[in-house]
Amino acid sequence: MTPRNATHRATGTTAEMFGDVLRHLREAAGKTQAELAKHIPCDRSFVARIENATSVPPDTFAAKCDEVLGGNGLLAQLWRKVDWYPDVAHPDWFERRAQMDAECVALREYQERVMPGLLQSAQYARALFARVIPDEEKVEERVRARLSRQQRFLSSEGPLYVAVLDESCLRNVVGGPDVMCEQCEYLLSAGQRPNIQIQVSPADRPELIRPRGSVSLITLPGGEQWAYAEALDRGHFSADPAVYGHQLRTYDVLRADALSARESAALIGEFMEGYRQHGHDVA
């Protein structure tokens, strides 16, 4: 998984230190950026951007580099201490939800039409924001803020995250076939993490009972539970046990009737290959 944000430097001494340590270990091992990239695997340019603190690596990148370069866990330990997204700002109306993401012990989501923010690749998020924000710099700020929410869930000690995607999320093209192909690959990679489960609610099963719109069910430390729904530029929270219970029952039934995680991965893979082929056809 390779979150990309080449236009903004991941400022702060810890991000720069991570790049310096990575460069030192790589050179000490006698490897070029291209040689290291083959072991990850990733593009050589991604290694260069991390060394220059202009891209954010996943924790799996740090662990693999430790293995290849003999870091003895140094990079993995440093990765957990880095503030990869300093000084990000969420829209005022979303700040409360972002804080819940930073504290929750479990998150269950159902999403229609567009990918959940916690599962969006950088390119997908960028294309999505570009639809409604004309200022490129503001688009990049929103992308950074969105990716900053993902870091906790994509870490090896992340909270439980279960996402049920309506098939429309896979069919609704955002940014073109290349972006969608990368987005599907991003989903498959995220779904391999032990704390993340991704299921698809298929379009050919009209009998499935789905929530009325996208919804998040959030469990905070101490057992506090919130239902969250989003519409346009505002979010709606409810701590009413009756509301939460109703949403949870609908969600659990849908999960039971949706494709399993393995079946969902197979379907996502089919979409990925379809977008990849379509991209080649367009080129």
C-alpha positions as CSV (number, residue, x, y, z in Angstrom):
1,M,0.0,0.0,0.0
2,T,1.6,3.3,-1.0
3,P,-0.2,6.5,0.1
4,R,1.1,9.2,-2.2
5,N,1.5,12.9,-1.6
6,A,4.5,14.1,-3.5
7,T,3.5,17.7,-3.6
8,H,3.7,18.2,0.2
9,R,6.7,17.5,2.3
10,A,6.0,15.4,5.4
11,T,7.5,18.1,7.6
12,G,8.9,17.6,11.1
13,T,12.2,16.1,12.2
14,T,10.8,12.6,12.8
15,A,9.6,12.1,9.1
16,E,12.9,13.5,7.9
17,M,14.8,11.3,10.3
18,F,13.0,8.2,9.1
19,G,14.1,9.1,5.5
20,D,17.7,9.7,6.7
21,V,17.8,6.3,8.6
22,L,16.3,4.5,5.6
23,R,18.9,6.0,3.3
24,H,21.8,5.2,5.8
25,L,20.7,1.5,6.1
26,R,20.2,1.2,2.3
27,E,23.6,2.6,1.5
28,A,25.2,0.5,4.3
29,A,23.7,-2.6,2.7
30,G,25.1,-1.6,-0.7
31,K,21.7,-1.3,-2.4
32,T,20.3,1.2,-4.8
33,Q,16.8,2.6,-4.5
34,A,15.8,0.5,-7.4
35,E,17.2,-2.7,-5.8
36,L,15.4,-2.0,-2.6
37,A,12.2,-1.3,-4.4
38,K,12.3,-4.8,-6.0
39,H,12.3,-6.4,-2.6
40,I,9.3,-4.4,-1.2
41,P,7.9,-4.4,-4.0
42,C,7.2,-0.8,-5.1
43,D,8.4,1.8,-7.5
44,R,11.9,3.2,-7.1
45,S,10.4,6.7,-7.0
46,F,8.4,5.7,-3.9
47,V,11.6,4.8,-2.1
48,A,13.1,8.2,-3.2
49,R,10.1,10.1,-2.0
50,I,10.2,8.4,1.5
51,E,13.9,9.2,1.8
52,N,13.1,12.8,0.9
53,A,10.1,12.8,3.3
54,T,7.6,13.6,0.6
55,S,5.6,10.4,0.8
56,V,4.2,8.4,3.7
57,P,5.1,4.7,3.9
58,P,2.8,2.1,5.4
59,D,4.1,0.2,8.4
60,T,4.6,-2.9,6.2
61,F,7.1,-0.9,4.2
62,A,9.1,-0.2,7.3
63,A,9.0,-3.9,8.4
64,K,10.1,-5.1,5.0
65,C,13.0,-2.6,4.8
66,D,14.1,-3.8,8.2
67,E,14.1,-7.4,6.9
68,V,16.0,-6.5,3.7
69,L,18.4,-4.1,5.1
70,G,19.1,-5.7,8.5
71,G,17.5,-2.9,10.5
72,N,16.6,-5.2,13.4
73,G,13.2,-3.5,13.8
74,L,14.7,0.0,13.9
75,L,12.6,1.3,11.0
76,A,9.4,-0.3,12.3
77,Q,9.9,1.2,15.7
78,L,10.7,4.7,14.3
79,W,7.6,4.4,12.0
80,R,5.3,4.2,15.0
81,K,6.9,7.4,16.5
82,V,6.6,9.6,13.3
83,D,3.8,12.1,13.0
84,W,3.4,11.6,9.2
85,Y,0.6,14.2,8.9
86,P,1.5,17.2,11.0
87,D,-0.8,20.2,11.1
88,V,-3.6,18.7,9.1
89,A,-7.0,20.4,9.4
90,H,-10.4,18.8,8.9
91,P,-13.5,20.7,8.0
92,D,-15.2,22.1,11.1
93,W,-18.2,19.9,10.7
94,F,-16.1,16.8,10.5
95,E,-13.7,17.5,13.4
96,R,-15.8,15.6,15.9
97,R,-15.9,12.5,13.7
98,A,-12.2,12.6,13.1
99,Q,-11.6,12.7,16.8
100,M,-13.8,9.6,17.2
101,D,-11.7,7.8,14.6
102,A,-8.6,8.7,16.7
103,E,-10.1,7.2,19.8
104,C,-12.5,4.4,18.8
105,V,-11.9,0.7,19.7
106,A,-14.2,-0.6,16.9
107,L,-15.7,0.9,13.7
108,R,-18.3,-0.7,11.5
109,E,-19.3,1.0,8.3
110,Y,-21.7,0.6,5.4
111,Q,-20.9,2.7,2.3
112,E,-22.7,3.5,-0.9
113,R,-21.4,4.9,-4.2
114,V,-18.0,6.1,-3.0
115,M,-15.3,4.4,-1.0
116,P,-15.1,5.0,2.7
117,G,-12.6,7.7,3.5
118,L,-10.5,5.2,5.6
119,L,-10.1,3.0,2.6
120,Q,-9.4,5.6,-0.1
121,S,-6.1,5.7,-1.9
122,A,-4.5,9.1,-2.3
123,Q,-5.2,9.3,-6.0
124,Y,-8.9,8.3,-5.5
125,A,-9.3,10.9,-2.7
126,R,-7.6,13.5,-4.9
127,A,-9.9,12.8,-7.8
128,L,-12.9,12.9,-5.5
129,F,-12.1,16.2,-3.9
130,A,-11.1,17.7,-7.3
131,R,-14.8,17.3,-8.4
132,V,-15.9,19.9,-5.9
133,I,-12.8,22.0,-4.9
134,P,-11.3,24.1,-7.7
135,D,-8.2,25.1,-5.7
136,E,-5.5,22.5,-6.1
137,E,-3.7,23.4,-2.9
138,K,-6.9,23.0,-0.9
139,V,-7.5,19.7,-2.6
140,E,-4.1,18.5,-1.4
141,E,-4.8,19.8,2.1
142,R,-8.0,17.7,2.2
143,V,-6.2,14.7,0.8
144,R,-3.6,14.9,3.6
145,A,-6.3,15.2,6.2
146,R,-8.1,12.2,4.9
147,L,-5.0,10.1,4.7
148,S,-4.0,11.1,8.3
149,R,-7.1,9.3,9.6
150,Q,-6.0,6.1,8.0
151,Q,-2.6,5.7,9.7
152,R,-4.1,4.4,13.0
153,F,-6.3,1.8,11.3
154,L,-3.5,0.7,9.0
155,S,-1.0,0.1,11.8
156,S,-0.3,-3.3,13.1
157,E,-2.1,-2.5,16.4
158,G,-5.1,-0.8,14.8
159,P,-8.7,-1.0,16.1
160,L,-11.2,-3.4,14.6
161,Y,-12.6,-2.0,11.3
162,V,-15.3,-3.7,9.4
163,A,-16.5,-2.2,6.1
164,V,-19.4,-3.4,4.0
165,L,-19.3,-1.8,0.6
166,D,-22.3,-1.6,-1.7
167,E,-21.1,-2.8,-5.2
168,S,-21.9,0.7,-6.4
169,C,-18.6,1.8,-4.7
170,L,-16.7,-0.4,-7.2
171,R,-18.8,0.5,-10.2
172,N,-18.8,4.3,-9.7
173,V,-15.7,5.5,-11.6
174,V,-13.8,8.2,-9.8
175,G,-10.7,9.6,-11.6
176,G,-10.7,7.1,-14.5
177,P,-9.8,3.4,-14.9
178,D,-6.2,3.8,-13.7
179,V,-7.3,5.4,-10.4
180,M,-10.0,2.8,-9.9
181,C,-7.5,-0.1,-10.6
182,E,-5.1,1.4,-7.9
183,Q,-8.1,1.9,-5.6
184,C,-9.1,-1.8,-5.9
185,E,-5.5,-2.8,-5.2
186,Y,-5.6,-0.6,-2.1
187,L,-8.7,-2.3,-0.9
188,L,-7.2,-5.8,-1.4
189,S,-4.1,-4.8,0.5
190,A,-6.1,-3.2,3.4
191,G,-8.3,-6.3,3.6
192,Q,-5.2,-8.5,4.4
193,R,-4.7,-6.7,7.7
194,P,-5.8,-8.7,10.7
195,N,-7.9,-5.8,12.1
196,I,-9.7,-5.0,8.9
197,Q,-12.5,-6.9,7.1
198,I,-14.0,-5.8,3.9
199,Q,-17.2,-7.3,2.4
200,V,-19.2,-6.4,-0.6
201,S,-23.0,-6.2,-0.9
202,P,-23.5,-7.4,-4.5
203,A,-25.8,-5.7,-6.9
204,D,-27.4,-8.9,-8.1
205,R,-29.1,-9.6,-4.7
206,P,-32.0,-7.1,-4.5
207,E,-33.5,-9.0,-1.6
208,L,-30.7,-7.8,0.7
209,I,-31.9,-5.3,3.3
210,R,-29.5,-2.4,3.2
211,P,-29.3,0.7,5.5
212,R,-30.9,3.8,4.2
213,G,-27.6,5.5,3.1
214,S,-24.1,5.2,4.3
215,V,-23.7,4.8,8.1
216,S,-20.9,4.3,10.6
217,L,-21.3,2.5,14.0
218,I,-18.6,3.7,16.4
219,T,-17.6,2.1,19.7
220,L,-15.4,4.3,21.9
221,P,-13.4,3.3,25.0
222,G,-15.6,2.4,27.9
223,G,-18.3,1.1,25.6
224,E,-19.9,4.4,24.5
225,Q,-21.6,3.8,21.1
226,W,-22.5,6.3,18.4
227,A,-24.3,6.0,15.0
228,Y,-23.0,8.5,12.4
229,A,-24.5,9.4,9.0
230,E,-23.2,11.9,6.6
231,A,-25.0,14.1,4.1
232,L,-23.4,16.8,1.9
233,D,-21.4,19.1,4.2
234,R,-22.6,17.9,7.6
235,G,-22.6,14.8,9.8
236,H,-25.3,13.6,12.0
237,F,-24.5,11.8,15.3
238,S,-26.8,9.8,17.5
239,A,-26.1,8.2,20.9
240,D,-29.7,7.0,21.3
241,P,-29.4,3.3,22.1
242,A,-32.6,2.6,20.1
243,V,-31.2,4.2,17.0
244,Y,-27.8,2.5,17.4
245,G,-29.5,-0.9,18.1
246,H,-31.7,-0.6,15.0
247,Q,-28.7,0.3,12.8
248,L,-26.6,-2.5,14.2
249,R,-29.3,-5.1,13.6
250,T,-29.7,-4.0,10.0
251,Y,-25.9,-4.0,9.6
252,D,-25.3,-7.4,11.1
253,V,-28.0,-9.0,8.9
254,L,-26.5,-7.4,5.8
255,R,-23.0,-8.6,6.8
256,A,-24.4,-12.2,7.2
257,D,-26.0,-12.1,3.7
258,A,-23.3,-10.2,1.9
259,L,-20.3,-11.8,0.2
260,S,-17.7,-13.2,2.6
261,A,-14.4,-11.5,2.9
262,R,-12.8,-14.0,0.6
263,E,-15.6,-13.8,-2.0
264,S,-15.5,-10.0,-1.8
265,A,-11.7,-10.0,-2.4
266,A,-12.3,-12.1,-5.5
267,L,-14.9,-9.7,-6.8
268,I,-12.7,-6.7,-6.1
269,G,-9.9,-8.5,-8.0
270,E,-12.2,-8.9,-11.0
271,F,-13.1,-5.2,-11.0
272,M,-9.3,-4.4,-10.7
273,E,-8.5,-6.5,-13.7
274,G,-11.4,-5.0,-15.6
275,Y,-10.2,-1.4,-14.9
276,R,-6.6,-2.4,-15.7
277,Q,-7.7,-3.8,-19.1
278,H,-9.9,-0.8,-19.8
279,G,-7.0,1.5,-19.0
280,H,-4.8,-0.4,-21.5
281,D,-7.5,-0.1,-24.1
282,V,-7.8,3.6,-23.6
283,A,-4.1,4.1,-23.8
